[in-house]
Every structure is written in C-alpha cells, then in structure tokens.
Amino acid sequence: MTRRAVVRGVGHYLPDRIVPNSEFVESLDTSDEWIRSRSGIERRHFAAEGQTTSDLATRAARAALKDAGLQADDLDTIILATSTADLTFPSAATMVQAALGMQQGYAFDLQAVCAGFIFALANANALIVSGQAQRVLVIGAETFSRIMDWEDRTTCVLFGDGAGALVLEAQSGDGNNTDRGILAVDLHSDGRFKDLLFVDGGVSTGTSGYLRMQGKEVFRHAVEKLATTAETALATLGLSGKDVDWIVPHQANLRIIRATAQKMGVPMDHVVVTVQDHGNTSAASIPLALSISKERGQIKQGDLLLLEAIGGGLTWGSVVLRW
Ligand code: ACO
C-alpha cells in the first residue's frame, strides 16, 4: 500500500465586482481589443473596499470543506499560497484558521507568487505522504488589485482577485499510475531573474509597493520553462502529454497557455481555460480553474491532470494528479 494525497473537496470564491476591459479605457490609453488579443482576458473580479485576501480565502475554504463533507476540526493543516497577505504578519493562513473556528493543528502561508499553489500542493503532499498530516486544506488566494499601479497599462489590465481551495486527504493506493491523488511533482526557482517580475515595496521600503513586470521576458521564460517542467514531471511516471486528460495551467495569458499545450502536443480541448473571466489571479488561478472546471463538468473523478505555473522569483513547477 502507498500513502497518497487525494483530493476530497474543491471550492472557490470570487468577489462580486466584475470589471470588463472597457472600464480601463476611461482612464488609460488602452482598448478591449488590445487586452483580449494580447492576453485573452475579457474581465476580472476586484475585491470590495476592506475585503482582504484572508476573507476571500475563508470563503473558498468553506466551499471546499462543504464539498468534502468535512468540518474545520477535521483538518490538521492549512497552507495558504499568497503574495498579498493581509498584513506583514501574522500569516493570512492563521486568520483563515481563526475564521473557520479551527482550534487544533497549524496554518501557514507559502509565498511563491504565481507558482504558489503548485509549491503548496507539493508541500501538502510531502506532509501527507510522510504521515505528518492526514488532511490538509490547500488554498490559493490573492488581492492583486491592491498592488497594481493604475497608471501602468502594461500590468494593471492583466490581474484580478479571487481564491480557490482543495482539501487533500491521505488515502491508500497501489503505488502505480492508476492511483488517485498526487503522483508526481517538479519544482524550480532561479533568483537571478528577480528583476523580471517583482513588487517594489515591502519592509525594506516602508510601503507595500506596486507590481513591476518585464512582460515580454516573462512570456519567453514561461513558454520554455512550463513545457519542460510538465514533461519532466510526466516522465518520472513514464508518461507524456498524450496521456493527460486535462492540463490545468496557471491562467496568466491565453497565448502562453496555447503555446505550452502545443509544445506538449496536447489539443486545446484538453486544456482548462478561465483566464477570460478572471485575469491573472496569481496563486489563486489553478484552484479557481479546478473548481470551475469541475462545475462545468470538464474534470471527472479518475482523470489525469497536469497542473503547471510560473511566477515571480522566478519560480515554476508542475504537479501530476489523478482527480
Ligand atoms: N494597452 C495598449 N497597449 C499596450 C498595453 C495596453 N494595456 N500594454 C502595453 N501596450 C503596448 C506597449 O507599450 C507596446 O507598445 P510599443 O510597441 O509602442 O512599445 C506594445 O503594446 C506591445 O507591448 P508588448 O509588451 O510587446 O506586448 P506583448 O505582446 O508582449 O504582450 C503581455 C504583453 C500581455 C504582458 C505579455 O508579454 C505577457 O503576458 N507576458 C507574461 C506575463 C505573465 O505570464 N506573467 C505570469 C507570471 S505573473 C506573476 O508571477 C505575478
């Protein structure tokens, strides 16, 4: 018997306010046509005044627990992937723990920008497989609208707010590729690329700062690194793109999603795409896409999923998961 981290529940939350591309035209030299054709984004959700990342995360967590048929007291651990925590400390994860009324176990944030949910899944898998945890709530939640420079048209039209969550549970498998749960993980970072994508604030500056991105360069790294990490994770199982039922990519740009799928030889009708409705929600984008694709009836129990993401750092990686 092999101990596996298996998905027991999934859920998401999106703030009420939906902002179409046309809203940016009033204040910026941009157009709906430019944003759609360069990124695939049509609209995004923005958090209300005073609504924080931990608020969004708590709502997504409740939805995932409901889907799992579990209570907060059934959890050992909460890992919250975010780069937009409410405060410098304590972690947004401990705020979610309190909001859920969970008085046992422990909660912590994990920061790997847009690859955060992949890194969080990998860590949750390690806790479960090693026997340190039985059930882990893994959340991706962001309020990137708080770190946008609204005068920078090259970034502010691309991002949105939201949250998604999975409940992972220890179950036993046979130790082969037909098991449900996380089957393979591949993680990377390379700090030499810091200047391609960063926030120019933090404790060293006394301000929370704004996101800065060299979009063209990030794009170039994304297509190359995402296909490579995906192929590496699949190869550890003796698999390739043709074996995958669904690619669930980080939702940053439709052109990156298409180019990566093409490199892997996976047709677009096997790729989950939600970027048109949410923009780039950083660490929230993959759990949001998982939850919405389940609602759409795309992902079904037993399907083989390849999740992949790249973000500031640079950080990147992938997870192979049987749903
Ligand atoms: N409206 C109109 N024109 C614009 C806008 C806008 N909103 N933004 C930029 N432009 C202009 C530029 O100024 C440039 O004009 P110029 O040629 O006169 O200089 C022109 O459009 C083309 O700009 P490019 O940057 O070359 O456009 P590109 O086709 O590369 O698309 C984009 C830009 C969408 C940012 C793309 O590069 C991209 O998606 N990059 C990757 C982003 C990403 O994946 N991030 C993931 C990680 S995010 C994270 O970790 C937080």
Residues whose N, C-alpha, C, O or C-beta is under 5 A from the ligand:
A	BS01	ACO	D29 T30 S31 W34 R38 S39 V113 C114 R153 T154 V157 G215 K216 V218 F219 A222 A252 N253 S282 I310 G311 G312
